[in-house]
Amino acid sequence: MQPANTPSSNDVAAVERMVFGKNRLLWIGVTAVMVPLAVLLGLQYRWLIELQRHSTIARQAALENYLGAIANDVSYFFTSTADRVLTLPTNAYDEATIQEAARFFKSRNLDGVRRAFVVTYQPIPKLFFYDEDTRSMVEQAEPSPDSQAVWVATSPWSTLHKTLGEIVSTDFAVNGHDPDRRIILIPVTDDNHFLIAITGLIVDQAYFVEKVLPLSIQKSLPKFDDPKALWVCVHDSRGRCLYPDQPCTPIEPDRAERALEFVFPDWTLSLQGDLAVPEHWAHANFVINVTLSTALAVVLLGGIAFTVRTAMREMKLSAMKNEFVSNVSHELRTPLASIRVFGELMRHGRVREPSKVAQYGLHIETESRRLSQLINNILDFSHIESGQKIYSFQTADFEQVVRNTLDAYEVRIRDQGFDLEYIGPGRALPAMQMDTGAMDRAMANLVDNAIKYSKDDGKITVRLQCNAREVLLSVADEGIGIPADEHDRVFERFHRVSTGLVHDVKGTGLGLSLVQHIVNAHGGTVSLESELGEGSTFTIHLPIGWQPKQTGRGQHGSGLDR
């Protein structure tokens, strides 16, 4: 594990600049996306509100125009019926020739007419109804609801007849005093404008509701694909729904009302429905635009965040690589300097004692091994990054590999004041398929890691054990430990744990990355147990009986020394 050196003020400032730059880029990206989007949606919403206002007016006007067309068609039906039925010949108004009226009614189409009648005033007022069964005019001598309704309707003109008043207007008149008997009549006068007779008809309301009104609606309303787009309701003065058969429920705001002014002024004609006005299309378009704009904003913001994150990661990686180069330079200089110094002393004959020569030679050998390990790590990392790492698997004794590695490091371990304890498996291990050179380097990196980051007089424990499923090799130190939140990152390349240092050390930041890659290539895993101030234990897990699929390229590895 390789903690970082104490950060300088320049390093802190660089980190702060990176964080500030990242936040600024994110805010710039958010502003560049959200502000134009918000303005566009705001303008669309304003236009929608304005369109809604105009559409409401247009919709109401359209409904009222449709209602007007229906009412006008109804009025035309009754005026044309009255003009056809009530225009009698002149001899039909005399009591003696009243049957001429019957012959006239017989020749006319009386659809929409429940009863036709004539009121004569010479010599006295008499009421004659047309009887369709006998095809004759029958005097109504006995009072009946129909006769009473007729006398009430004609009473204003009867009063004028009694007073010999002149009748100025002889247009059609409608009387609805009796809601069940709507009467259309026309006064008949002589050349002096005196009343001589009244002809009239009682409207067939059932025929109107069943025949006339549906036909008027069909002619007056446009054809819609949806039969429920528009529909008409008719209510009488008592609130009863006369048309259609089922009650009509008002639907706002697409609703308009008006009275059937001619014949049925107390009936309310209402039109309601869902008109396809531009507002509806605009509203649907606005909803679609909001949805698409939101999705686009999410995509753009996600892209910006991803780009910024990638850029910051590359910047961080670049900084870590620069630090890696600096550390490698230091790591190379240190053993080379030691080798050069000891070599010069021995070359110039300044060391004459055999014990000193042996000691210096051992130091040169140790530093050479250290230098060789460093170069091998760099080469392995280069091959892994380029996808050209090749492992040569063969049957090997893993315990022997472990012992050889410890023998090579024993001098360095003892020389630096560490105690080394090796605990063997206690029994023979099964033969395993492995690249002995690669596994030697993995073990060496773990030991070197423990040496660097243990206390000066600490203890390093190497334990090799076996169970039914796997062989376990653990390297434990009594060093500074690793925070729990850093456990998953110690194997990342170039990552350096930020902890308090026991001493200033350099490192390439590749050791644990290479350990993980090598172990993974052997079908195993690497685990970590650590507590701050107590030390760390790295354990290699190798499955028993594992066989390589093929001898060839290894996989890309990632990880970092701590």
Secondary structure as GFF3:
##gff-version 3
##sequence-region A 1 562
A	DSSP	alpha_helix	9	86	.	.	.	ID=ss1
A	DSSP	three_ten_helix	90	93	.	.	.	ID=ss2
A	DSSP	three_ten_helix	95	97	.	.	.	ID=ss3
A	DSSP	alpha_helix	99	106	.	.	.	ID=ss4
A	DSSP	beta_strand	113	120	.	.	.	ID=ss5
A	DSSP	beta_strand	126	131	.	.	.	ID=ss6
A	DSSP	beta_strand	136	139	.	.	.	ID=ss7
A	DSSP	alpha_helix	145	162	.	.	.	ID=ss8
A	DSSP	beta_strand	173	178	.	.	.	ID=ss9
A	DSSP	beta_strand	181	189	.	.	.	ID=ss10
A	DSSP	beta_strand	195	203	.	.	.	ID=ss11
A	DSSP	alpha_helix	205	207	.	.	.	ID=ss12
A	DSSP	pi_helix	208	212	.	.	.	ID=ss13
A	DSSP	alpha_helix	213	220	.	.	.	ID=ss14
A	DSSP	beta_strand	230	235	.	.	.	ID=ss15
A	DSSP	beta_strand	241	243	.	.	.	ID=ss16
A	DSSP	beta_strand	255	260	.	.	.	ID=ss17
A	DSSP	beta_strand	264	273	.	.	.	ID=ss18
A	DSSP	alpha_helix	278	347	.	.	.	ID=ss19
A	DSSP	alpha_helix	354	385	.	.	.	ID=ss20
A	DSSP	beta_strand	394	396	.	.	.	ID=ss21
A	DSSP	alpha_helix	398	415	.	.	.	ID=ss22
A	DSSP	beta_strand	419	423	.	.	.	ID=ss23
A	DSSP	beta_strand	432	434	.	.	.	ID=ss24
A	DSSP	alpha_helix	436	452	.	.	.	ID=ss25
A	DSSP	beta_strand	459	466	.	.	.	ID=ss26
A	DSSP	beta_strand	470	476	.	.	.	ID=ss27
A	DSSP	three_ten_helix	484	489	.	.	.	ID=ss28
A	DSSP	alpha_helix	511	521	.	.	.	ID=ss29
A	DSSP	beta_strand	525	531	.	.	.	ID=ss30
A	DSSP	beta_strand	535	543	.	.	.	ID=ss31
###
